[in-house]
Amino acid sequence: MAPGSLKIAVLATAGALIVGAVAIGTALAQQPPPPPGQAQSAQGPRALLERVAAKLGIAPDRLEQAFREARQELQTERGPGPGGPRPGGPRGEVRERFRGMMHQALEIVANELHMTPEQLRAELPGNSLAAVSRNHGVDPQQVAIALTNAANQHIDAAVGQGRLTAEQATRMKQRVAEMIQRMMDRQLPARPVR
């Protein structure tokens, strides 16, 4: 086989795997969980998931977890609106988890600034976290470090529970640190005047 043909074959195989993975993820997302005690048919999405996992040389549970994480990431990127999260179900859980993380972050920042979360909420509109920090005589980097440390604790816990590999955790910690730095300087919209 010529080098060009081999490259095309490899790209075609990779494309087929990606399309198959998207199809499995879509099927898993749309499939309601089976009633307790009732097994899915041998030809259902689980059988397909197991075959793809075997071809990739990974555990079916790990592949399923990867699909769940990818759906959550896509949902976070898409945000609310048409096609956004619905109350209840996996998307509702993601929304609630996100709200919980935002509440925790607000408490961390308020604690670093020696104020209540309510006071912080009142000062944030029209300002950035960095500006509010400086207004209270606190180095914005101190606030960023506190937020990063809290996020890293959650990531380390996920590694300890087997939900993330060490490599994934390293990449995630880097992304979180970058995101927090950007968030510190982002000016929040001012409240509309009524």
PAZAPA-4460 file (N, C-alpha, C; in steps of 0.05 Angstrom, whole numbers, plus 32768, in hexadecimal, padded with zeros to 4 digits):
% residues 194
    n_x    n_y    n_z   ca_x   ca_y   ca_z    c_x    c_y    c_z   seq   type   mol
   8011   7FE8   8000   8000   8000   8000   8012   8019   8000     1      M     A
   800B   802C   7FEF   801B   8044   7FEC   8018   8055   8005     2      A     A
   802C   8066   800C   802A   8076   8024   8011   8088   8025     3      P     A
   800A   8093   800E   7FF2   80A4   800C   7FD9   8094   8012     4      G     A
   7FD8   807C   8008   7FC0   806B   800C   7FBE   8063   802A     5      S     A
   7FD5   805D   8036   7FD5   8056   8052   7FCB   806D   8063     6      L     A
   7FD4   8085   805D   7FCB   809D   806C   7FAD   80A0   8069     7      K     A
   7FA3   809D   8051   7F86   809F   804C   7F77   808A   805C     8      I     A
   7F81   8071   805C   7F74   805B   806B   7F74   8061   8089     9      A     A
   7F8A   806B   8093   7F8B   8072   80B0   7F78   8088   80B7    10      V     A
   7F77   809D   80A6   7F64   80B3   80AB   7F47   80A9   80A9    11      L     A
   7F41   8098   8095   7F26   808D   8092   7F1E   807D   80AA    12      A     A
   7F31   806C   80B4   7F2B   805C   80CC   7F26   806E   80E4    13      T     A
   7F37   8083   80E8   7F33   8095   80FE   7F18   80A4   80FC    14      A     A
   7F11   80AC   80E4   7EF8   80B9   80E0   7EE0   80A7   80E6    15      G     A
   7EE3   808D   80DE   7ECD   807A   80E4   7ECA   8076   8102    16      A     A
   7EE1   8075   8111   7EE0   8072   812E   7ED3   808A   813B    17      L     A
   7ED9   80A2   8131   7ECE   80BA   813C   7EB0   80BB   8137    18      I     A
   7EA8   80B5   811F   7E8B   80B4   8118   7E7D   809F   8129    19      V     A
   7E89   8088   812C   7E7D   8073   813D   7E7B   807C   815A    20      G     A
   7E8F   8089   8164   7E8F   8093   817F   7E79   80A7   8183    21      A     A
   7E75   80B9   8170   7E60   80CD   8172   7E45   80C0   8172    22      V     A
   7E42   80AB   8160   7E29   809C   815F   7E22   808F   8179    23      A     A
   7E37   8082   8185   7E32   8075   819F   7E2B   8089   81B4    24      I     A
   7E39   80A0   81B5   7E33   80B5   81C8   7E17   80BF   81C5    25      G     A
   7E0E   80C3   81AC   7DF3   80CC   81A7   7DDF   80B8   81B0    26      T     A
   7DE4   809E   81A9   7DD2   8089   81B1   7DD0   8087   81CF    27      A     A
   7DE6   8089   81DD   7DE6   8087   81FA   7DD8   809F   8206    28      L     A
   7DDB   80B7   81FA   7DCE   80CF   8205   7DB0   80CD   8202    29      A     A
   7DA6   80C1   81EC   7D8A   80C1   81E6   7D7C   80A8   81F3    30      Q     A
   7D8B   8094   81FA   7D80   807B   8204   7D78   807F   8221    31      Q     A
   7D5E   807B   8228   7D56   807C   8244   7D62   8064   8252    32      P     A
   7D67   8066   826C   7D72   804F   827B   7D5D   8039   827C    33      P     A
   7D65   8020   827A   7D52   800A   827B   7D46   8008   8296    34      P     A
   7D2D   7FFE   8297   7D20   7FFB   82B2   7D31   7FE8   82C3    35      P     A
   7D30   7FEB   82DD   7D40   7FDA   82EE   7D3A   7FBD   82E9    36      P     A
   7D4F   7FAD   82E8   7D4B   7F90   82E4   7D48   7F88   82C7    37      G     A
   7D46   7F9B   82B5   7D43   7F93   8298   7D5C   7F99   828A    38      Q     A
   7D68   7F85   827E   7D81   7F88   826F   7D7C   7F92   8253    39      A     A
   7D8F   7FA1   8248   7D8C   7FAB   822D   7D91   7F93   821A    40      Q     A
   7D87   7F95   8202   7D8B   7F80   81EF   7DA8   7F7E   81E7    41      S     A
   7DB0   7F67   81DE   7DCC   7F62   81D7   7DD4   7F73   81BF    42      A     A
   7DC1   7F7D   81B0   7DC7   7F8D   8198   7DC4   7FAB   819D    43      Q     A
   7DBF   7FB3   81B6   7DBB   7FCF   81BD   7DD4   7FDF   81BE    44      G     A
   7DD2   7FF9   81C7   7DE9   800A   81C9   7DFF   8000   81DA    45      P     A
   7DF8   7FF1   81EF   7E0D   7FE6   8201   7E1F   7FD3   81F2    46      R     A
   7E13   7FC2   81E1   7E23   7FAE   81D2   7E36   7FBD   81BF    47      A     A
   7E2C   7FD2   81B2   7E3D   7FE2   81A0   7E53   7FEF   81B0    48      L     A
   7E4C   7FFA   81C7   7E60   8007   81D8   7E76   7FF3   81E0    49      L     A
   7E6E   7FDB   81E7   7E82   7FC7   81EF   7E94   7FBF   81D8    50      E     A
   7E88   7FBD   81C0   7E99   7FB5   81A9   7EAD   7FCB   81A2    51      R     A
   7EA4   7FE4   81A2   7EB6   7FFA   819C   7ECC   7FFC   81B1    52      V     A
   7EC5   7FF8   81CB   7ED9   7FF9   81E0   7EED   7FE3   81DC    53      A     A
   7EE4   7FCB   81D4   7EF6   7FB5   81D0   7F09   7FBB   81B9    54      A     A
   7EFF   7FC7   81A4   7F10   7FCF   818D   7F25   7FE4   8195    55      K     A
   7F1D   7FF5   81A7   7F2F   800A   81B0   7F42   8001   81C6    56      L     A
   7F3C   7FE9   81D1   7F4C   7FDE   81E6   7F48   7FEC   8201    57      G     A
   7F30   7FF5   8206   7F2A   8002   8220   7F11   7FF5   822C    58      I     A
   7F0D   7FFA   8246   7EF6   7FEE   8253   7EDC   7FFD   824A    59      A     A
   7EC6   7FEE   8246   7EAD   7FFB   823E   7EA4   8011   8251    60      P     A
   7EA8   800D   826B   7EA1   8021   827E   7EB1   803B   827A    61      D     A
   7ECA   8038   8273   7EDB   8050   826F   7ED2   805F   8255    62      R     A
   7ECA   8050   8241   7EC0   805D   8228   7EA6   806B   822E    63      L     A
   7E94   805E   823D   7E7B   806B   8244   7E80   8084   8255    64      E     A
   7E93   8083   8267   7E9A   809B   8277   7EA4   80B1   8265    65      Q     A
   7EB4   80AA   8251   7EBF   80BE   823F   7EA8   80CC   8230    66      A     A
   7E94   80BC   8228   7E7D   80C8   821A   7E6E   80DB   822D    67      F     A
   7E6A   80D2   8246   7E5C   80E4   8259   7E6B   80FE   825C    68      R     A
   7E85   80FD   8260   7E95   8115   8264   7E94   8127   824B    69      E     A
   7E95   811A   8233   7E94   812A   821B   7E79   8138   8218    70      A     A
   7E63   812A   821F   7E49   8136   821E   7E48   814E   8231    71      R     A
   7E53   814B   8249   7E52   8160   825D   7E62   8178   8253    72      Q     A
   7E79   8173   8247   7E8A   8189   823D   7E7B   8198   8226    73      E     A
   7E6E   8188   8214   7E60   8195   81FF   7E48   81A5   8209    74      L     A
   7E3B   819A   821D   7E24   81A8   8229   7E2D   81C2   8236    75      Q     A
   7E44   81C2   8244   7E4F   81D9   8251   7E55   81EE   823C    76      T     A
   7E61   81E5   8226   7E68   81F8   8210   7E50   8204   8203    77      E     A
   7E3A   81F4   8200   7E22   81FD   81F3   7E13   8210   8204    78      R     A
   7E11   820B   821E   7E04   821D   8231   7DE6   821B   822F    79      G     A
   7DD8   822D   823D   7DBB   822B   823E   7DAF   8235   8223    80      P     A
   7D95   8230   8220   7D87   8238   8208   7D7B   821F   81FB    81      G     A
   7D72   8222   81E1   7D67   820B   81D4   7D7C   81F5   81D2    82      P     A
   7D74   81DE   81D9   7D87   81C8   81D9   7D99   81C8   81F2    83      G     A
   7D94   81DB   8204   7DA4   81DD   821D   7D9A   81C9   8231    84      G     A
   7DA4   81CB   8249   7D9D   81B7   825E   7D7F   81B8   8264    85      P     A
   7D74   81A1   826A   7D58   819F   8273   7D58   8197   8290    86      R     A
   7D43   819F   829E   7D42   8197   82BA   7D42   8179   82BC    87      P     A
   7D4F   816E   82D0   7D50   8152   82D4   7D63   8144   82C0    88      G     A
   7D68   812B   82C4   7D79   811C   82B2   7D96   8125   82B4    89      G     A
   7DA7   8119   82A3   7DC4   811F   82A4   7DCA   813D   82A0    90      P     A
   7DBB   814A   828E   7DC1   8166   8289   7DB9   8177   82A1    91      R     A
   7DA3   8170   82AE   7D9C   817F   82C6   7DB0   817B   82DC    92      G     A
   7DBB   8162   82DE   7DD0   815D   82F2   7DE9   816E   82EC    93      E     A
   7DF0   8171   82D3   7E07   8181   82CB   7E02   819E   82D3    94      V     A
   7DEA   81A8   82CE   7DE3   81C3   82D5   7DE5   81C8   82F3    95      R     A
   7DDA   81B5   8302   7DDB   81B7   831F   7DF8   81B6   832A    96      E     A
   7E08   81A4   831E   7E24   81A2   8326   7E33   81BC   8320    97      R     A
   7E2D   81C8   8309   7E3A   81E1   8301   7E32   81F7   8315    98      F     A
   7E18   81F8   831C   7E0F   820D   832F   7E1D   8209   834A    99      R     A
   7E20   81F0   8352   7E2E   81EB   836B   7E4B   81F4   836A   100      G     A
   7E58   81EF   8353   7E74   81F7   8351   7E76   8216   8351   101      M     A
   7E63   8223   8344   7E63   8241   8343   7E5E   824C   835F   102      M     A
   7E4C   8240   836E   7E47   8249   8389   7E60   8245   839A   103      H     A
   7E6D   822E   8397   7E85   8229   83A7   7E9B   823D   839F   104      Q     A
   7E9E   8243   8385   7EB2   8257   837C   7EAC   8272   8388   105      A     A
   7E93   827A   8388   7E8B   8293   8394   7E92   8295   83B1   106      L     A
   7E8E   827F   83C0   7E95   827E   83DC   7EB3   8280   83E0   107      E     A
   7EC3   8273   83CF   7EE0   8274   83D1   7EEA   8291   83CD   108      I     A
   7EDF   829E   83B8   7EE8   82B9   83B2   7EDF   82CC   83C9   109      V     A
   7EC7   82C9   83D2   7EBD   82DA   83E8   7ECE   82D6   8401   110      A     A
   7ED6   82BE   8407   7EE7   82B8   841E   7F02   82C5   841B   111      N     A
   7F0E   82C4   8403   7F28   82D0   83FF   7F26   82EF   8402   112      E     A
   7F0F   82FA   83FB   7F0B   8317   83FD   7F00   8320   8417   113      L     A
   7EFC   830D   842A   7EF1   8313   8444   7ED6   8321   8442   114      H     A
   7EC4   8315   8433   7EA9   8320   8430   7E96   8309   842C   115      M     A
   7E7C   830E   842C   7E68   82F9   8428   7E63   82F5   840A   116      T     A
   7E59   82DD   8403   7E53   82D9   83E7   7E3E   82ED   83DC   117      P     A
   7E2C   82F6   83ED   7E18   8309   83E5   7E25   8324   83DF   118      E     A
   7E38   832C   83F0   7E46   8346   83EA   7E56   8343   83D0   119      Q     A
   7E62   832C   83CB   7E71   8328   83B2   7E5E   832A   839A   120      L     A
   7E47   831C   839C   7E34   831D   8386   7E2B   833A   8380   121      R     A
   7E29   834A   8395   7E21   8366   8391   7E36   8377   8383   122      A     A
   7E50   8370   8388   7E66   8380   837D   7E6F   8376   8361   123      E     A
   7E69   835E   835A   7E73   8353   8340   7E67   835F   8327   124      L     A
   7E4E   8366   8325   7E43   8370   830C   7E53   8389   8304   125      P     A
   7E5C   8389   82EA   7E6B   839F   82E0   7E89   839F   82E7   126      G     A
   7E91   838B   82F6   7EAD   8388   82FF   7EB8   836D   82F8   127      N     A
   7ED2   836A   82FB   7EDF   8350   82F8   7EE7   8346   8314   128      S     A
   7EEC   832D   8317   7EF5   8322   8331   7F10   8330   8339   129      L     A
   7F21   8335   8325   7F3B   8341   832C   7F36   835E   8337   130      A     A
   7F23   836D   832B   7F1E   8388   8334   7F12   8388   8350   131      A     A
   7EFF   8376   8355   7EF3   8374   836F   7F08   836D   8384   132      V     A
   7F1A   835A   837C   7F30   8352   838F   7F41   8369   8396   133      S     A
   7F49   8379   8382   7F5B   8390   8387   7F4C   83A5   8398   134      R     A
   7F32   83A8   8393   7F22   83BC   83A3   7F22   83B4   83C0   135      N     A
   7F26   839B   83C6   7F26   8392   83E2   7F42   838D   83EC   136      H     A
   7F56   8396   83DE   7F72   8394   83E6   7F7D   8378   83E5   137      G     A
   7F72   8367   83D4   7F7C   834B   83D1   7F87   8348   83B5   138      V     A
   7F9F   833B   83B4   7FAB   8335   839A   7F9A   8322   838B   139      D     A
   7F91   8329   8372   7F80   8317   8362   7F8D   82FB   835F   140      P     A
   7FA7   82FA   835E   7FB5   82E0   835B   7FAF   82CE   8373   141      Q     A
   7FAC   82D9   838B   7FA5   82C9   83A3   7F8A   82BC   839F   142      Q     A
   7F77   82CB   8394   7F5C   82C1   838F   7F5D   82AB   837A   143      V     A
   7F6D   82AF   8364   7F6F   829B   834F   7F7C   8282   835A   144      A     A
   7F8F   8284   836C   7F9C   826C   8377   7F88   825D   8388   145      I     A
   7F78   826B   8398   7F64   825D   83A9   7F50   824E   8397   146      A     A
   7F47   825A   8381   7F34   824D   836F   7F41   8235   8362   147      L     A
   7F5A   8238   8359   7F69   8223   834C   7F6D   820B   835F   148      T     A
   7F74   8211   8378   7F79   81FC   838B   7F5F   81EC   8390   149      N     A
   7F48   81FA   8392   7F2F   81EC   8397   7F28   81DA   837F   150      A     A
   7F2C   81E4   8367   7F27   81D4   834E   7F39   81BC   834D   151      A     A
   7F53   81C0   8354   7F66   81AA   8354   7F5E   8194   8368   152      N     A
   7F53   819C   837E   7F4A   8188   8392   7F34   8176   8386   153      Q     A
   7F21   8183   8377   7F0C   8173   836A   7F17   8160   8355   154      H     A
   7F2B   816A   8346   7F37   815A   8331   7F46   8142   833E   155      I     A
   7F55   8148   8353   7F64   8132   8361   7F51   811D   836C   156      D     A
   7F39   8127   8376   7F25   8114   8381   7F1B   8102   836A   157      A     A
   7F17   810E   8352   7F0E   80FE   833B   7F22   80E9   8333   158      A     A
   7F3C   80F0   8335   7F51   80DC   832F   7F50   80C6   8344   159      V     A
   7F4D   80CD   835E   7F4C   80BA   8373   7F34   80A7   8370   160      G     A
   7F1E   80B0   8364   7F07   80A0   8360   7F08   8090   8345   161      Q     A
   7F1D   8094   8336   7F21   8086   831D   7F11   8092   8306   162      G     A
   7F07   80AA   8309   7EF7   80B7   82F4   7F09   80C6   82E0   163      R     A
   7F22   80CC   82E8   7F35   80D9   82D6   7F50   80CB   82D9   164      L     A
   7F5F   80CB   82C3   7F7B   80C1   82C5   7F8C   80D8   82CD   165      T     A
   7FA5   80D2   82D5   7FB8   80E7   82DD   7FBD   80FA   82C6   166      A     A
   7FBF   80EF   82AE   7FC4   8100   8297   7FAC   8113   8291   167      E     A
   7F94   8109   8293   7F7C   8119   8290   7F7C   812F   82A5   168      Q     A
   7F82   8128   82BE   7F82   813B   82D4   7F96   8151   82CF   169      A     A
   7FAE   814A   82C5   7FC2   815F   82C0   7FB8   8173   82AB   170      T     A
   7FAC   8168   8295   7FA1   817A   8280   7F8B   818B   828B   171      R     A
   7F79   817F   829B   7F62   818D   82A6   7F6C   81A3   82B9   172      M     A
   7F7F   819D   82CA   7F8A   81B2   82DC   7F95   81CA   82CD   173      K     A
   7FA3   81C4   82B7   7FAE   81DA   82A7   7F97   81EB   829B   174      Q     A
   7F83   81DE   8290   7F6C   81EC   8284   7F5E   81FD   8299   175      R     A
   7F5A   81F1   82B1   7F4C   81FF   82C7   7F5C   8218   82CF   176      V     A
   7F76   8215   82D2   7F87   822C   82DA   7F85   8242   82C5   177      A     A
   7F85   823B   82AC   7F83   824F   8297   7F68   825D   8297   178      E     A
   7F53   824C   829B   7F38   8257   829B   7F34   826A   82B3   179      M     A
   7F3F   8263   82CA   7F3C   8274   82E2   7F4A   828F   82DD   180      I     A
   7F62   828E   82D1   7F70   82A7   82CB   7F60   82B9   82B9   181      Q     A
   7F53   82AD   82A4   7F42   82BD   8292   7F2A   82C8   82A1   182      R     A
   7F1E   82B7   82B2   7F06   82BF   82C0   7F0C   82D6   82D3   183      M     A
   7F24   82D7   82DF   7F2B   82ED   82F2   7F29   8308   82E5   184      M     A
   7F30   830A   82CB   7F31   8324   82BD   7F17   832A   82AE   185      D     A
   7F05   8317   82AC   7EED   831B   829C   7EDA   832E   82AB   186      R     A
   7ED2   8343   829E   7EBF   8356   82AA   7EA3   834B   82A7   187      Q     A
   7E95   8349   82BD   7E7A   833F   82BD   7E67   8355   82B5   188      L     A
   7E51   834D   82A7   7E3E   8362   829F   7E32   8371   82B6   189      P     A
   7E2D   838A   82B2   7E20   839A   82C7   7E03   8393   82C9   190      A     A
   7DF7   8397   82E0   7DDA   8392   82E3   7DCB   83A7   82D2   191      R     A
   7DB5   839F   82C6   7DA5   83B3   82B7   7D99   83C6   82CA   192      P     A
   7D97   83DF   82C2   7D8A   83F4   82D3   7D6C   83F2   82D0   193      V     A
   7D5E   83F1   82E6   7D41   83EF   82E6   7D33   8408   82EE   194      R     A
***
